[in-house]
Amino acid sequence: YLPAYGMFAITASLQVAIAAAFVAGISHSAVSILLTSAAQERVADDVLGRVMGVISLVARGAHASGLLLISPLFAIIAPASMFAAAAVSIPLLGVAGAVVAQLLENRAGSRLN
């Protein structure tokens, strides 16, 4: 979402906003495909259904819940500032989540050895 939200933050043009929405849609679709493929490849078959359920729940429920929680901020903070903050915070949280997941995987691997 970084390019799309960055475009939303700096534009005053409808055409650029439409392009940003297109970029966000393409990136979300690509990430969904990659996440589903990774889950199917790395998760054991006996728990794959539960994992796919969590992925589906987060993809549908967390987006709606997040919008409900964040939308009041648009009344007091300029939309450009909100999109700029999202353009920075979303990738940072993604990297932090990947680091935590890697640390947990390393810790679990060291317990098995």
Summary of the structure (lengths in Angstrom):
residues: 113
radius of gyration: 17.4
end to end distance: 38.6
largest distance: 57.2
contacts: 258
relative contact order: 0.11
helix: 88%
strand: 0%
